[in-house]
């Protein structure tokens, strides 16, 4: 089921003042260490993608260690199967990521770690990269809060603030809504006849939002998103991350699983 087409945006402080009583709230805040962002670019039209997705699904679900997102691209749709989770802007993001490192092509499946191509996606190497990231001091303060209203809607509050003044100008904020335990019965293309299972699938993607606001001359991003009640009982959540728009480097990432009640 797609995300509600109607999203309401407002500043956090305003929404705090006008929200009705909530049924449940869950929150997450970044710490003093850098948490790496692991992106997978994949497609249901790609026969070599299912093993990569199984590997991603098998990772220990600990967002305090690594944040995972799976972007389904649409450039394989032409071969006979249209990926229901694909989006042109996900393909555009992959191409922009490739351009940061000077690459002239994109491919699937592709893992990207902290904005860079990550071809050795085996567990020992991944653990080493995660460990190295955790040794770096956080360069952004992030927070997410999901409040379930009495009418079943979820109000997601996202905020970010750069730690170093030098990072303010070139920092962009992105917010992703992801979903787990998705299943497709593929009826055409390279995976014809297969049942494919997906986790961390990006359903909606918002940004880039500038960290710096010329309106109030502040180094802070605040935005609220309202999701319809259909999201209340789904295995889903949100991710916020900050990326340098000149180098593609990820400064910090944070994940929050939605409350179920």
C-alpha positions, -999 to 999 in steps of 0.1 A, spaced: 0 0 0 15 34 -10 22 62 14 -7 86 17 -4 112 -11 -12 139 13 17 150 35 14 179 59 45 199 66 49 224 94 75 235 118 80 213 149 72 238 175 39 247 159 28 210 157 38 205 193 13 232 202 -17 219 182 -14 181 182 -43 162 198 -37 136 225 -16 107 212 -20 70 217 17 61 216 50 77 209 85 64 201 117 84 198 153 80 187 183 104 190 218 101 176 247 97 200 283 109 200 295 82 175 290 82 138 265 55 126 272 45 90 245 44 63 244 13 42 224 17 9 214 -11 -15 204 -3 -50 183 -32 -63 155 -43 -86 130 -71 -89 140 -72 -126 176 -81 -117 184 -119 -114 215 -113 -93 197 -90 -68 179 -115 -46 211 -128 -29 221 -93 -20 187 -86 -5 188 -118 15 222 -107 29 208 -73 38 177 -89 55 200 -111 75 219 -83 91 214 -80 128 187 -53 131 206 -29 154 202 7 141 227 19 167 254 1 147 244 6 111 213 21 93 201 1 62 180 13 33 171 -5 0 164 17 -30 146 -1 -58 156 14 -92 134 15 -123 159 11 -151 154 -26 -153 116 -23 -158 119 -24 -195 129 -61 -197 94 -73 -188 87 -68 -151 79 -35 -135 92 -34 -100 63 -22 -78 87 -5 -53 109 12 -79 111 50 -83 129 71 -109 143 94 -82 160 64 -66 177 57 -99 187 94 -100 201 91 -65 222 62 -75 236 80 -106 244 110 -85 262 88 -60 282 73 -88 291 108 -101 305 118 -67 333 91 -71 338 98 -109 320 65 -120 304 67 -154 279 38 -149 256 23 -123 247 -14 -117 226 -37 -95 229 -49 -69 251 -22 -56 259 -15 -20 269 20 -10 285 27 24 286 63 36 282 75 1 309 53 -15 307 21 -35 310 -9 -12 318 -40 -32 331 -62 -4 298 -67 14 309 -96 34 303 -97 72 339 -94 84 346 -64 62 313 -48 71 320 -52 108 354 -35 103 338 -6 85 312 -2 112 338 -3 139 359 24 121 328 46 117 320 43 154 355 57 162 345 90 145 328 117 164 293 126 152 291 156 129 253 160 132 227 158 160 197 139 147 163 131 162 131 113 151 98 110 169 67 90 157 35 100 175 4 79 169 -27 101 171 -60 90 184 -73 89 148 -45 64 139 -24 89 119 14 90 126 31 123 129 68 120 123 90 147 136 125 150 122 152 173 132 189 178 125 217 201 136 253 202 123 280 200 150 308 217 131 303 252 116 322 241 85 296 215 77 266 238 78 268 252 43 271 220 23 249 197 45 216 183 31 191 164 51 171 134 38 142 115 53 132 81 41 101 60 50 109 23 48 90 -9 51 100 -45 60 86 -80 51 73 -71 17 67 -100 -7 62 -101 -45 52 -128 -69 72 -120 -100 55 -130 -132 79 -118 -159 115 -108 -165 147 -124 -152 130 -135 -119 99 -149 -136 81 -174 -113 100 -164 -82 87 -151 -48 109 -123 -37 111 -110 -1 123 -75 8 133 -55 39 143 -19 45 125 -9 13 123 28 8 87 37 1 90 75 2 121 97 1 122 134 10 149 159 5 173 173 -1 166 199 26 193 224 34 206 223 70 210 261 70 179 283 70 184 318 56 150 327 70 160 326 107 198 323 102 198 291 121 218 259 117 189 236 123 164 216 103 129 208 116 101 192 96 69 172 104 53 146 82 18 131 87 12 95 75 -22 81 72 -36 54 96 -27 26 72 9 28 84 0 21 121 1 -17 119 29 -21 93 64 -32 99 79 1 90 99 31 102 118 62 92 154 71 86 170 106 87 206 112 75 228 142 66 249 142 35 276 165 21 263 178 -12 298 183 -26 314 150 -18 285 126 -10 299 118 24 273 108 50 278 128 82 254 109 104 223 86 102 195 76 125 167 51 122 134 48 141 109 18 140 73 29 142 53 21 173 26 -6 169 1 7 194 
